[in-house]
Amino acid sequence: MHACSHPYAHAPAGRQRHAPSHCLERHCHDTAFATVLLSGSYLEAGDEGRYTVQAGDVLVHRAFESHLDCFSARGADVLIIPMPATARFPVYGRVSDPDALLRIAERSPAEAWPAFAEAFVADTSGHDDWPDLLARNLREQPDISLAQWAEDMGLRVESVSRGFRKAYGSSPKAYRAQVRARAAWEAIRGSSLALGRLATELGFSDQAHMSRAVSGLTGHMPRAWRMAAVA
């Protein structure tokens, strides 16, 4: 069972405060948004990797992504900026003046996204331990054998499953199902390929398998998303 299911977690626009040493278990949002860290720090482990963020850092969350958050002893103040569905931004980066963005968002919420988009500078760094390598491999090569991967790394399968769950709040199998379902959802909306062929190319056993995955992720069947995309 993956973390992205009904009801979805809410990320209200504007300034939000997270308590010191608080952890949010793996959860999912059905909307896209950017999180700008105003003060404090926290660790996030999600569908696109693990990141420790400090003041001025930014994490971009696409619709139907899942993640967990663990806040430092200082807690964290964040600014949530809703992101247009068509926007395409790297997952991690920073802005030079987060307080200026906050002032813009408080004065005119409609101006917050354009101001953010202009100020955002991408960064490719992030955690790079073996759980992060496995997460990246599961995203890029969803058909890899976990047993073979563990053997190649000199680890026991049980240790891999336990360590990955500790880092990401999900089993490797559930993580793979989550990212594959989301890749299918994006492809359905952005590709004209027949659904059956799309299912094959994305590594599903058949179209019905893909349909169940997308419906479980988003609450709607692939044909509904395809029709909405071309409407």
C-alpha positions in Angstrom: 0.0 0.0 0.0 1.5 3.3 -1.0 1.2 6.6 0.9 -0.8 8.4 -1.8 -4.4 7.6 -1.2 -7.6 9.4 -0.1 -7.9 11.6 1.8 -4.9 13.6 0.5 -2.9 15.9 2.8 -3.6 19.6 2.6 -0.9 22.2 2.1 -2.5 25.6 2.6 -0.9 28.5 0.8 1.0 31.0 2.9 3.2 30.9 6.0 3.1 27.7 8.1 4.8 26.8 11.3 6.0 23.3 12.2 6.8 22.4 15.8 10.3 21.5 17.0 11.3 17.8 16.6 7.9 16.9 15.0 7.8 14.3 12.3 5.1 13.9 9.7 4.7 10.3 8.5 4.8 9.7 4.7 1.8 11.4 3.2 0.6 12.6 -0.2 -0.7 15.8 -1.7 -2.9 15.9 -4.8 -1.8 19.5 -5.7 1.5 20.9 -6.8 3.3 23.5 -4.7 6.7 24.9 -3.7 7.9 25.0 -0.1 10.3 27.8 0.7 12.1 27.4 4.1 12.0 30.7 6.0 13.8 29.6 9.2 14.7 26.4 11.0 15.5 23.1 9.2 14.1 19.7 8.4 14.7 16.5 6.5 12.4 15.4 3.7 12.4 12.0 2.1 10.1 11.7 -0.9 9.5 10.3 -4.3 12.4 12.3 -5.7 15.0 11.6 -3.0 16.1 12.9 0.4 17.0 16.5 1.2 18.1 18.4 4.3 16.8 21.9 3.9 17.9 25.2 5.5 16.7 28.7 5.4 16.4 29.8 1.8 16.2 26.3 0.4 13.2 25.2 -1.7 11.5 21.9 -2.3 9.2 21.6 -5.3 6.4 19.1 -4.9 4.5 17.8 -8.0 0.9 16.6 -7.7 0.5 13.1 -6.2 4.0 12.9 -4.8 4.6 11.4 -1.4 7.1 12.3 1.3 7.8 12.3 5.0 9.2 15.3 7.0 11.2 15.4 10.2 11.8 18.8 11.7 14.8 19.8 13.7 14.9 20.9 17.3 14.3 24.5 16.1 11.2 23.5 14.1 10.6 25.3 10.8 8.7 28.2 9.3 7.8 27.6 5.7 6.1 29.5 2.9 3.8 27.4 0.7 3.3 28.7 -2.8 0.8 26.9 -5.1 2.4 25.8 -8.4 0.6 25.8 -11.8 -0.1 22.3 -13.0 1.8 23.0 -16.2 5.0 24.2 -14.4 8.1 22.1 -14.6 10.8 22.8 -12.0 13.6 20.8 -10.5 12.8 19.3 -7.2 15.4 21.2 -5.1 17.0 24.6 -5.2 17.1 27.9 -3.3 16.1 31.6 -3.3 18.4 34.4 -2.2 15.8 36.3 -0.2 13.0 34.2 1.2 11.7 37.0 3.4 11.1 39.1 0.2 9.0 36.3 -1.2 7.0 36.1 2.0 6.2 39.8 1.8 5.1 39.4 -1.8 2.9 36.4 -0.9 1.3 38.2 2.0 0.7 41.4 0.0 -0.6 39.6 -3.2 -0.8 35.8 -3.3 -1.3 36.0 -7.1 2.2 37.5 -7.5 3.9 34.9 -5.3 4.4 32.3 -8.0 5.9 34.6 -10.7 8.2 36.1 -8.1 9.3 32.6 -7.0 9.8 31.4 -10.6 12.1 34.3 -11.2 14.1 33.9 -8.0 14.5 30.1 -8.0 18.0 28.6 -8.6 18.2 24.8 -9.1 20.6 22.6 -7.1 21.3 19.0 -7.9 22.8 18.1 -4.5 21.0 15.9 -1.9 21.6 12.8 0.2 23.6 10.1 -1.4 23.7 7.1 0.9 22.7 3.6 -0.2 19.0 4.1 0.4 19.1 7.1 -1.9 21.0 5.1 -4.5 18.3 2.4 -4.3 15.5 5.1 -4.5 17.1 6.5 -7.7 17.5 3.0 -9.2 13.9 2.2 -8.4 12.8 5.4 -10.2 15.0 4.9 -13.2 15.0 1.1 -13.5 11.7 -0.1 -11.9 12.2 -3.7 -13.0 15.5 -4.2 -11.0 15.6 -7.2 -8.7 15.9 -6.1 -5.1 17.7 -9.4 -4.2 20.2 -8.8 -6.9 20.7 -5.2 -6.0 21.3 -6.1 -2.3 23.8 -8.8 -3.4 25.7 -6.4 -5.7 25.9 -3.9 -2.7 27.1 -6.6 -0.3 23.9 -6.2 1.8 21.2 -8.6 3.0 17.8 -8.2 1.5 16.3 -7.9 5.0 18.7 -5.1 5.9 18.0 -3.3 2.6 14.2 -3.4 3.2 14.6 -2.3 6.9 17.1 0.5 6.1 15.1 1.8 3.2 11.9 1.9 5.2 13.7 3.8 8.0 15.0 6.4 5.5 12.0 6.8 3.3 9.0 5.6 5.4 8.1 3.1 2.8 9.2 -0.4 1.7 11.1 -0.5 -1.6 8.2 -2.4 -3.2 5.7 0.3 -2.2 8.0 3.1 -3.2 8.5 1.5 -6.7 4.7 1.1 -7.0 4.2 4.8 -6.1 6.7 6.3 -8.5 5.6 3.9 -11.4 2.0 4.9 -10.9 2.9 8.6 -10.9 5.0 8.2 -14.0 2.0 6.5 -15.7 -0.3 9.4 -14.7 2.1 11.9 -16.2 2.6 9.9 -19.4 -1.2 9.5 -19.8 -1.7 13.2 -19.7 1.2 14.1 -21.9 1.4 11.3 -24.5 -0.9 10.2 -27.3 0.2 6.6 -27.2 -2.5 4.0 -26.8 -3.0 3.1 -23.1 -2.1 -0.6 -23.7 1.2 0.3 -25.3 1.9 2.9 -22.6 1.4 0.3 -20.0 3.9 -2.0 -21.6 6.5 0.7 -22.0 6.2 1.7 -18.4 6.7 -1.9 -17.2 3.1 -2.8 -16.1 2.0 -6.4 -16.7 -1.0 -5.1 -18.8 -3.3 -2.1 -19.2 -5.6 -3.2 -16.3 -2.6 -3.3 -14.0 -1.7 0.3 -15.0 -5.4 1.4 -14.6 -5.5 0.1 -11.1 -2.3 1.8 -10.2 -3.3 5.2 -11.6 -6.8 4.9 -10.1 -5.3 4.0 -6.7 -3.0 7.0 -6.9 -5.3 9.7 -8.2 -8.9 8.4 -7.7 -9.6 8.5 -11.4 -9.1 6.0 -14.2 -6.5 6.6 -17.0 -9.2 7.2 -19.7 -10.7 10.1 -17.6 -7.2 11.7 -17.3 -6.6 11.2 -21.1 -10.0 12.8 -21.9 -9.3 15.7 -19.5 -5.9 16.3 -21.1 -7.3 16.6 -24.6 -10.5 18.5 -23.7 
